[in-house]
């Protein structure tokens, strides 16, 4: 027998940042591309990264269609996919 799982909105605003700019959401899980668009960035140019840890944060990188679980005070950054070299 399989169980059905339903994801429901958290019900309150969760604060987080993207490139240092503050945002809030009531949706716990969103696609990385949706978060980039929220910050005014194009997903075909940027990837989303999450800074994990305080002292020496590591960056977890997400593909555009990856689901991202947003925790209170999460810190996300934009990562340019590639840059032209002169």
Buried (B, 14 or more C-beta within 10 A) or exposed (E): EEEEEEEEEBEEEBEBBBEEEEBEBEEBEBBBBBBBEBBEBEBEEBBBBBBEEEEEEEBEEBEBEEEBEBEEEBBBBBEEEEEEEE
